[in-house]
Amino acid sequence: MGILELIEQFEIDYYPLSYEKKTLLADQPIHQVVACLSEMASWHECGGRLSW
C-alpha cells in the first residue's frame, strides 16, 4: 500500500484531511506517514482531532 492509499484509507476510517496536509504527507517517507496517521487516529479515538 502506498502513501496515497494510506491517506485515502485514513479518510474513510476517520476524517478528511486538508489538501495541505495531504501534500505534506505525500512528500514524506512512508514510515513517517504511518506514524503521523497513527497519532492522528489515536487522537480521534480519544475524542479529539489533530488539525493541520
C-alpha positions in Angstrom: 0.0 0.0 0.0 1.4 3.4 -1.0 1.2 6.7 0.7 -1.9 7.9 -1.2 -3.7 4.7 -0.4 -2.9 5.1 3.3 -4.2 8.6 3.2 -7.4 7.5 1.4 -8.0 4.7 4.0 -7.4 7.1 6.9 -10.1 9.4 5.4 -12.5 6.6 5.1 -11.9 5.3 8.6 -11.5 8.6 10.5 -12.0 12.1 8.9 -11.0 14.0 5.8 -7.6 15.7 5.6 -6.9 19.1 4.1 -5.2 19.4 0.8 -2.2 21.0 2.5 -1.8 18.0 4.9 -2.1 15.5 2.1 0.6 17.4 0.1 2.9 17.4 3.2 2.4 13.7 3.8 2.9 12.8 0.2 6.5 14.1 0.4 7.4 12.1 3.5 8.9 8.6 3.8 6.2 6.0 4.3 7.3 5.2 7.9 6.8 8.8 8.9 3.4 8.9 7.2 2.3 5.8 9.1 3.5 7.3 12.4 1.7 10.6 11.7 -1.6 9.0 10.7 -1.4 6.6 13.7 -1.0 9.5 16.0 -3.9 11.3 14.4 -6.1 8.2 14.6 -5.3 7.8 18.3 -6.3 11.4 19.0 -9.6 10.7 17.1 -10.3 7.6 19.2 -9.9 9.7 22.4 -12.5 12.2 21.1 -10.2 14.8 19.7 -8.8 15.8 16.3 -5.3 16.9 15.2 -5.9 19.7 12.7 -3.3 20.9 10.3 
